[in-house]
Amino acid sequence: MKKIFLLLPLLMATLYSSAQVTREEMMKNICQTAGTYYPYWGGKAKLTPAPEGYQPFYISHYGRHGSRYLTKHDSYHKLIPLLEKAQEKGVLTSQGKKTLKQMKKAYSYAKGKSGQLSILGGRQHEGIAQRMGKNFPEVFQSGCFVDARSTQVGRCQESMAHFCGQLKKDFPYLDISQQSNREDYYFMANRTDSVKSVPASKAIKEGAYAFRNKMRSTPDPWPRLISDPAFIKKYVKDKSAYNMYLFDIVTNMMCHPEQGIRFSGEFTKEELFCLWQAKNIQWTISTGTIDGVTPRYQRIYGLIRNFIVWADEVIAQGTRGASLRFGHDSFVYPLAYALHLDHCDDVPQGNYEELYRHMANFKIIPMAGNVQLIFYRKPGSDDILVKFLLQEEEKHIPVPTDVWPYYHWNDVRKYYLDMVAQKQIKTD
């Protein structure tokens, strides 16, 4: 099978439609298999002008932090000693020597920076902020408010700082409040609410889990790196785990183009496709968007309520401004799913081999992935309009409207309040 070269810098896709992902699309741009490490690609879609007389006055946002280093050094700590031992034994292939050299170089940058925002990660949020100000300047008129919140994780705080710094650069008169408080976690990063537990069914274990495990274990890059099968058998005992260690290091390099590190030849396209599918389906298992497991995505309902409550306050007060929230992929994905944004809730049940065609994590939660609600009003009218953006692209929601991509706020508000009222989650 022909080997591929995963190179940096990488050509980024210019626009994603909401259509299903195809195998051909993945093979054409195999870098998409980086999944949640895939750099932010949004901001290129053309936005629909508002209905006559309407102007934006409020933005409610939740964004993932930007590109980052690996959150743990486990991958480096496992693989570098392994390849060094193979080198000492004289069984490291020429490919293995090249991989070890690049891996050591990557670790020299990463050491001591677990989970920290990368240079690219800061630029991503500056770009999103700059486009937000350019697309909706009416929101940031003198006298407006900008309330920014982040989790207490450093990369989220740094993302907020880059974002707000760009807004301040573009609108020097802004008085921006930046906060990072544990008290906000009920909506920023809710992990405490109790969701009704659903033990994974036998069908799920035999289906989704089995498919995930198969995709993790099928790739076999080790003979390319180590020439001695006996050495591989002795030291690469858990091939699935070691496959994922290598996959994480290789794909995370997309977060650091400025380092000029190039991994190539470690995996074939087919192997990258398998490992990505393993991570992709894991998202549906861990959040409970596959029927038959605990619906942990319902923890996001506190954030949906927060969107509604804060919007109602701004509307009632007649003010203008922005509520900015900076968190994690583990909340952006369930938010997009629970809001039912275009195809984000399209998770087929049972046909796990075809799941990637419907739910593709690089589309929903790339680095710096974000959801924005843009609110509009018209002088003399009480009818507030709102539109939904994912990666700065206009999206549908399952609420009737006569002015898409705009929706009447009263209809939207009722729909989501009714939805969360039927929850299986108990808020403390």
N, C-alpha and C positions, 0 to 999 in steps of 0.2 A: 504494500500500500504506500502510495506517495506520501512523503513527509511534508509538513507545512512549516512555514516560518512565521512565528508570531513576532512582529516587528513593531518598534516604537521609533518615532511617532507613528500613529496609526491614522488611516483615513476613516473619518467618522461619517456615518450615514447622515444625510442632510435632512431627512424627514421620514417620520414613521406614520403610516396610516393605521387605522384601527382594525384593518383586515387581519385575518389569521396569518400566523407565521408559517412559512413553508420550509421544507428541508433545503430546497434550492436557495432560498434567501440566506439560511444559516451557513451553507457551504460557500456562498459567494462572499459573505462577510463573516468569516469564522470568529473574528474578534468579538462578536456578540456573545459568544459562549462565556465571556468573562462575567456575564450576568450582573450581579450587584456590584461588581468592580468596574463595570462598563462606564466610561466617563460620560458626563452629561451631554446630551445631544439636542436638547430642546431649544426653543426660542426662535425657530426659523419659520414657523407657521404664520400664514397671513390671518389677521384677526378681522372679524366682521364688524363693520361700523355699527354703532348703537342706533336704535330707532330715533327718528327725528325728535329733537328737543331733549333727549336724555344725555346725561353726563355722568361719568363715574365719580363716586364720592367716598367709597370705602372698599378696602381690600382686606380679605381675611385669608391667611396663608398658613400652610404647614409644609416645611421642607426638611428633607434629609440633609445631614452634613455633607460636605463635599468630599472629593477623593481623599483617601487616607492610607496610612501604612497598615499592615496587618495588625489586628488587635492583639495577637500573641506571637511570640517568636518560636512557638513549637515546631512549625514547619522547617525553619532554618536549623533548629537544634536537633531535629531528627535527621535531616537529609545531609547537611554538611559533614557531620561525623561519619555517616554511612559512605558517602562518596570518597572521603579522605581515607577511610579504611580500605576501600576498594583500590584506591590509588597506591597505598602502601603494599597491598598484596599483588600489585601489577595486573589487576583485572579491570581497570577503568578504561573504557573505550575512548576513542578520540572524541566522540560526541559527549561522553561522560566528563572528560577533561574540560571541554568547552562549557558544559553546564555548571560544573563545579566552580570554574573561574568566575562566571557571571553571578552565580549564587553568592559567592563570597563578597563580590563587589556590591551586590544588592544588600547583603546583610550589614556591610560597613556603613551604609546609609541608614538602614532601618534600626540598628542597635540603639536601644534607649528611647525609641520613638513609637513604641507600640500604640496603635490606634490614633496617633496624632494626624492632624490635617496635613495634607501635602501642599506643595506650592500650587499645583493645579486645582486643588480643592478650594483654596482661597479665591483664585481667579474665577472659578465657576460661579460662586455666589456674588462676586462683584458684577459679573455679566448679567445674572438674573436681575439684580437690583437695578442695574443701568437700564435694562429693557423695561422693567416695571415703571420706572420714572418716565421713560420716553413714551411708552404706550398709554400711560394713565397720568399725565402731568396734573390734571385737575384735582386728583386726590391729594397731591402734595403742595397745594397752595399755602401761602402764609397763614398761620393760625391753625393748621391741621395738627393732629396728634400722630405719633408713630410709637406704638407700644411693641417692643420686641422681647420675646421670652425664649430661653433655651433650657434644655436639660443641663444638669451639672457635669456632663461629660465634656472634657476639654475641646474635642473637635467640633462639638455643637456650639460651644461658646465662641470658638474662633470663627466658625462659619457666620454666626450672628454678627461678630465684629467686622468681618469683611463686607458683609451685606450692608450693614448700617453705615459703615465708613464710606461706601460708594454712594449711598443715598445722600449723605451729608456733603459729599464732594459735589454732587449734582444739584443739591438744594441746600446751600450753606445756612439758610435761616432755620432749618429744621431743628427742633428740640426733641431728640430721640431718647426714649427711656429703654434701657437694656437691663433685663433682670434674668437671674438664674436661681430659682428658688425651689426647694423641695416641695413647698406647698402647692406648686403648679402641676405636680406630677399626676394628679387625678385626670387631667386632660392632656398634658404634654407627653407622658410616658406611663400610662396606667398599667401597672402590673399587679396591683393589690386587689382589685375587684374580683369577687369570686364568680366564676362562670360554672354553670351546672356541668359537672364532669360527665363525660361520655366515654367509657372505656372503649378503646379501639376494637372494632369488631373483627372476627376471624377473616371476613372478606377483605377488610382493609389490610390486615397483616399479610394476607396471602396475595394481595394485589398491589397496593401502593407501596408498602414497605418492601415487598419482594422486588418490585420493579426498581425502586431506588437503589437497593443493594446490588442488583444486577448491573446497573449502570455504573456504580462505583467500582465494581470488581472486574468488569470486562476489559478495560484498557490494560495493556501490558507494555509500558515504556521501558521496563528495566533491562531487557536484553540489549537495548540500544545504548544504555549507559554502562552496563557491567557485563563483561564477556563470560563470566563463569557462572553457569546455572546453579552450581552447588553453593556458591557465595550468596546468590539471590535467595535461594531456598532457606538458607540459614539466617540471613539478616533482614530479609524483607518478608517477615512472617505474616503480617497483616497487610496484604497487598492493597485492599480497599483504602485503608488509612493512609498508606504511603502514596497512593495515587492522588488522594485529595491534598496531601501536603505539597506535592509537586505542582498540582493544578493551581493551588492558592498562590504559590510564589510566582509562577509564570503569568497568571492572569492579573495579579495585583500590580505588575509592572506597568499596566496601563494607567495607574494612578500617578506615575512618576516619569513622564516623558522627558523631563529636564535632566534626568540622570543618564540618559543615553544607553541604558542597559537593554540588550537584545537577547531574549531567549528564542532559540529556533531549533527545531528538530526533535524536541523532547516528546511531543505527541503528534499523532496523525490527526487529520480533521475529524475522522470518525471517533477517535478517542476523546477529543475535546467535546464533541457533540454528546457523547455518552455522559461524561462527567458533568457537563452543564445540565443535562436532563435530570441527573441525580439531585443537584442543588435546586433546580427549578421545582421539582415535585415536592422536595422537602419543605418549601415555603407553604404549600397548600396543606401539608400534614401538620406543620407546627402551628399554623394559625387557625386550623379547623375549617378551612374553606372546602375541604373534601367532606362529604357527608359521612358520618360514622365515627368522627373523632370530636373531641371537645371543641366547641366553637369559640376559641379564644379571641377571634377577631371582634367579638362583641364587646371586648374591653374598650374598643375605640368609641363606643357610644357616648362616653363622657366627653370626648373631644367634639363629637357632632353637636351635643348639647351646648358646649362652649361656643362653637361657631354661631349657633342660633341666638344664645343669650347676648353675646357681645354685639351681634348685628342688630338685634332689637334695641339695645341701648343706644347705639349710634344713630339709628333711624329715629328713635323717640327724641333724642337731643338735637337732631338736625345738624350734627357736626360732620366733619370729614376727616379721614385718616386711614391708618393701616394697622392691623394686628398681625404681627409676624411671629411665627413659632418655628424653632429649629430643633429637630429631633433626629429620629432614626428610621431606617428602612422598615424595621419591625412594626412601625406605626403608619408609615405612608402606604404600605401595601394593604393592610386591613381597612384603612380609611378609604382608599380608592375602591376597594371591594364593597364596603358597606354603603358608600355613596352610589354604587352601581354606575360608575362612570363607564362609558363605552367599552364593553367587553372585559372590563376588569373583574367582573363577577362571572365570567364565562369559564367555569371550571367543570369540565365533563366528569361524570361519575362512572368509574369502572374501566373506561378505556384509557389507561394510564400511558400507553405507548403514544397516544395522540394528544396528550395533555399539552405538550409544548406548542401545538398549533393554536391553542386558545389562550393559555396563560404563559407569558414570556416575561421573566423577571427583569430583563434589561430594558423593557419598555415601560414598566411601572415603577421600578425602584433602581434606576441607575444612580450613580453617585450624584448627589445634589437634586435628586428627583423631588418634585413638589406638586402640591395641589393649591390652586388659588381660586377663591370666589371673589368675583368683581361685581360690586353693587352699583346700580345706576338709579338716578331720580330725575324727574322733570318738574320744573317750576309749575306750581298750580295743580299738580297731580299727586295723589296719595299712592299711586301704583309704583312700587319699587320693583325694579328688574334686577336679576342676577344671572351671571353666566359662570360656568365651571371650566377651569383650565387644568390640564394635567401636562406637565412638561411644557407649559405655555401654549398648549393646543386646546382649542374649544372642544368640549365633550358633551355628549347627550347624557341625560339622566331620565329615569322612567316616570317623568311627570309631563302631562300634556302641556303644550305651549303653542301659541300662534305666532311667536316671534323668535324661533330658534336662531342662534344659540342662546338667546335670552329667555329666561323663565320668570314668571311672576312670583315674587318672594312669598306672598301669602300661600300660594300653592305648594311651593318648595318647603316652606316652614312646616305646614301641616303634614306633608308626606313624611318628612324625617322624624317629626315628633311622634307621629303614629307608629312609625317603624321601631323607634327605640322604646316605646311604651310596651311593645310586645316582646321585649328582650327576655333572654334567659339569664341575664346577668343581674346580680344584686349589688348595688353601689353602697359602699360602707358610709 
